[in-house]
Amino acid sequence: MKSYLVALIFLIVTPAIAASDNAKNQIDFLDTPYAVTHLSDFDIDCVWTKDDQGRLKSEAMGPDGPGVCWDKKSVDQVRKLDEEGKLTWHNPTGSDHTGGNESERRVEFGGYVATKNNLLGSVLLACYTGSLDSDGLLVSKEEQENRYMALLGLYEGEPSSIKKVTNAYSFARRNLSDRYPLDTRGQYRAAVCDQMVKKGKL
């Protein structure tokens, strides 16, 4: 008779007293109130905001961002904390995704930064975003769409730049998304995007 070892992961979510450096990177560019929780099992901080309908959403970003923040158990526990009034909500720090003058406008996804005057950075981020799997496990479908739209927003009125961003996103959607089930953190796909941009193919 075969015996099987089953590993169960219990996510313990608690309000965070102080934010980690990774969480601070996300907080710096928020323009809406936020709360921070801590996952003790993984020593990860999760930053939470609310959408227009008042629903909680994680600000975990980047192709290799902590997808555990989006885990159903994690989200359920955070919702319970919010309903019980145990989350501490903070006002935004004053920075946002498109701060500064027109030439300094930028968007940031978990440490990845693209500015209006750095088109290659935007193309790279568009490729990263397009490479994410459509199941929304690592990054939700809504967040993927928000990232893509934020990148396009940098180049409003610049059709040639918008085309480059769109082409990079579409390339990754067709060729990288949903094709590498073992690449759970998106590292291989990010490397493909890096090489495509370096070689001038995007």
C-alpha positions as MATLAB code, in Angstrom:
seq = 'MKSYLVALIFLIVTPAIAASDNAKNQIDFLDTPYAVTHLSDFDIDCVWTKDDQGRLKSEAMGPDGPGVCWDKKSVDQVRKLDEEGKLTWHNPTGSDHTGGNESERRVEFGGYVATKNNLLGSVLLACYTGSLDSDGLLVSKEEQENRYMALLGLYEGEPSSIKKVTNAYSFARRNLSDRYPLDTRGQYRAAVCDQMVKKGKL';
ca = [
       0.000    0.000    0.000;
       1.428    3.315   -1.014;
       1.530    6.178    1.402;
       1.343    9.799    0.356;
       2.666   12.878    2.061;
       0.268   15.770    1.728;
       1.505   19.283    2.472;
      -1.109   21.760    3.598;
      -0.385   25.476    3.530;
      -2.244   27.610    6.028;
      -2.136   31.300    5.264;
      -2.130   33.462    8.360;
      -2.976   37.050    7.471;
      -2.505   39.845    9.992;
      -2.519   43.643    9.711;
       1.061   44.836    9.248;
       2.566   47.297   11.707;
       5.236   48.531    9.291;
       5.550   47.946    5.557;
       8.483   46.088    3.998;
      10.651   47.709    1.314;
       8.777   45.805   -1.389;
       5.435   47.059   -0.087;
       6.802   50.607    0.155;
       7.709   50.478   -3.539;
       4.068   49.751   -4.313;
       2.740   52.333   -1.844;
       4.865   55.178   -3.239;
       2.830   55.294   -6.439;
      -0.665   54.830   -5.071;
      -3.224   57.600   -5.356;
      -5.889   55.898   -3.258;
      -6.117   54.814    0.411;
      -4.360   51.536    1.164;
      -3.936   48.912    3.870;
      -1.041   46.504    4.453;
      -1.235   42.930    5.727;
       1.512   40.433    6.530;
       1.607   36.752    5.528;
       3.682   35.239    8.326;
       4.184   31.862    6.621;
       5.946   33.513    3.677;
       7.189   36.708    5.374;
       5.473   38.754    2.654;
       3.587   42.023    2.964;
       0.518   42.559    0.797;
      -0.761   46.021   -0.092;
      -4.520   46.369   -0.542;
      -6.713   49.040   -2.076;
     -10.372   49.164   -3.083;
     -11.848   49.553   -6.548;
     -14.759   51.810   -7.506;
     -17.218   49.207   -6.200;
     -15.471   49.006   -2.832;
     -13.976   45.569   -3.509;
     -10.558   44.774   -2.074;
      -7.739   44.225   -4.548;
      -4.082   43.383   -4.069;
      -1.401   45.715   -5.405;
       1.074   42.813   -5.789;
       2.694   43.518   -9.148;
       5.404   42.481  -11.559;
       5.582   39.220  -13.538;
       7.240   37.586  -10.533;
       5.193   39.437   -7.907;
       3.954   37.582   -4.809;
       0.939   35.798   -6.271;
       0.224   34.414   -2.804;
      -1.385   37.787   -2.013;
      -4.054   36.853   -4.564;
      -4.619   33.400   -3.047;
      -8.318   32.859   -2.296;
      -7.626   32.084    1.368;
      -5.575   35.245    1.684;
      -8.267   37.367    0.044;
     -11.018   35.803    2.183;
      -9.110   36.533    5.389;
      -8.419   40.120    4.359;
     -12.090   40.639    3.558;
     -12.969   39.340    7.018;
     -10.447   41.689    8.653;
     -11.922   44.580    6.688;
     -15.485   43.675    7.650;
     -14.428   43.534   11.300;
     -12.756   46.935   11.037;
      -9.322   45.507   11.828;
      -7.507   46.844    8.757;
      -5.660   50.140    9.149;
      -6.261   52.359    6.134;
      -3.677   54.980    5.182;
      -3.906   57.972    2.884;
      -1.686   57.881   -0.238;
       1.788   59.340    0.121;
       1.212   61.925   -2.583;
       2.963   60.227   -5.508;
       1.097   58.498   -8.291;
       1.672   56.478  -11.437;
       1.920   59.570  -13.611;
       3.637   62.101  -11.383;
       5.844   65.000  -12.467;
       5.649   66.981  -15.657;
       4.603   65.532  -18.989;
       8.072   64.235  -19.924;
       8.485   62.544  -16.519;
       5.176   60.654  -16.489;
       5.674   57.049  -15.492;
       4.027   53.831  -14.423;
       5.467   51.276  -12.022;
       4.591   47.639  -11.479;
       6.287   46.222   -8.393;
       9.696   47.732   -9.065;
       9.481   47.759  -12.865;
       9.342   51.367  -14.049;
       8.421   52.798  -17.446;
       8.527   56.511  -18.213;
       7.054   58.470  -21.080;
      10.526   59.316  -22.381;
      11.727   55.692  -22.128;
       9.718   53.882  -24.776;
      11.848   50.724  -24.574;
      10.994   50.376  -20.892;
       7.305   50.658  -21.721;
       7.627   48.096  -24.515;
       9.356   45.715  -22.108;
       6.635   46.144  -19.485;
       3.963   45.598  -22.133;
       5.645   42.320  -23.071;
       5.861   41.256  -19.409;
       2.177   42.040  -18.954;
       1.106   40.218  -22.093;
       3.082   37.134  -21.068;
       1.027   36.599  -17.910;
      -1.340   33.639  -17.974;
      -4.993   34.369  -18.633;
      -6.160   32.326  -15.623;
      -5.349   35.310  -13.413;
      -3.679   33.216  -10.694;
      -0.430   35.192  -10.547;
      -1.946   38.558  -11.469;
      -5.695   39.031  -11.861;
      -7.197   39.639  -15.293;
      -8.403   43.038  -14.113;
      -4.920   44.034  -12.975;
      -3.392   42.825  -16.245;
      -5.801   45.051  -18.151;
      -5.094   47.988  -15.827;
      -1.358   47.663  -16.439;
      -1.770   47.556  -20.195;
      -4.080   50.570  -20.220;
      -1.699   52.512  -17.953;
       1.135   51.922  -20.423;
      -0.988   53.037  -23.365;
      -1.991   56.107  -21.367;
       1.625   57.263  -21.258;
       1.580   57.797  -25.018;
      -1.799   59.371  -25.642;
      -1.654   61.187  -28.975;
       1.473   59.299  -30.094;
       0.227   56.562  -32.451;
       3.685   55.221  -33.340;
       4.570   54.698  -29.663;
       1.166   53.183  -28.919;
       1.693   50.759  -31.802;
       5.010   49.570  -30.333;
       3.455   49.004  -26.907;
       0.488   47.202  -28.470;
       2.724   45.011  -30.649;
       4.807   43.936  -27.638;
       1.723   43.104  -25.597;
       0.114   41.205  -28.490;
       3.317   39.269  -29.232;
       3.509   38.055  -25.640;
      -0.196   37.209  -25.529;
       0.126   35.059  -28.656;
       3.470   33.410  -27.941;
       4.110   33.397  -24.184;
       0.844   33.526  -22.246;
      -0.653   30.136  -21.238;
       2.200   28.223  -22.903;
       4.628   27.563  -20.058;
       2.858   25.895  -17.100;
       6.161   25.114  -15.351;
       7.236   28.761  -15.508;
       5.031   29.557  -12.528;
       6.744   32.851  -11.660;
       7.119   34.052  -15.236;
      10.915   34.219  -15.134;
      11.478   32.433  -18.449;
       8.879   34.564  -20.193;
      10.400   37.734  -18.760;
      13.791   36.613  -20.124;
      12.265   36.143  -23.590;
      10.858   39.673  -23.444;
      14.264   41.013  -22.374;
      15.982   39.383  -25.342;
      13.337   40.469  -27.847;
      13.679   44.098  -26.759;
      17.495   43.985  -26.687;
      17.541   42.586  -30.226;
      15.144   45.267  -31.437;
      12.457   42.767  -32.405;
       9.736   44.508  -30.400;
];
